[in-house]
């Protein structure tokens, strides 16, 4: 079984942080850097965050998740900030397209 790897963001890029105490401190102090994007669309919220941990290679360090609405709890994970931003916009568009849905 592969060990879990921990990462922080420096200058917009994820970098490995092997010291678990330093990683935990960074995650606590830099909560504002962990939220990459957030938008409310009707009753749904689309949130993209930096996870800070990865257990596979390449590391999937960012995640977009929908809370509420017909797509509740749908999620996607990404390796790069660029992928995450594109994915966030895709999820927002998906929620907007589903606004007329019932359920």
Beta strands, then each sheet from edge to edge (+ up, - down):
strand 1: 5-10
strand 2: 13-16
strand 3: 35-41
strand 4: 44-50
strand 5: 53-54
strand 6: 62-67
strand 7: 75-78
sheet 1: 2+ 1- 5+
sheet 2: 3+ 4- 6+ 7-
end
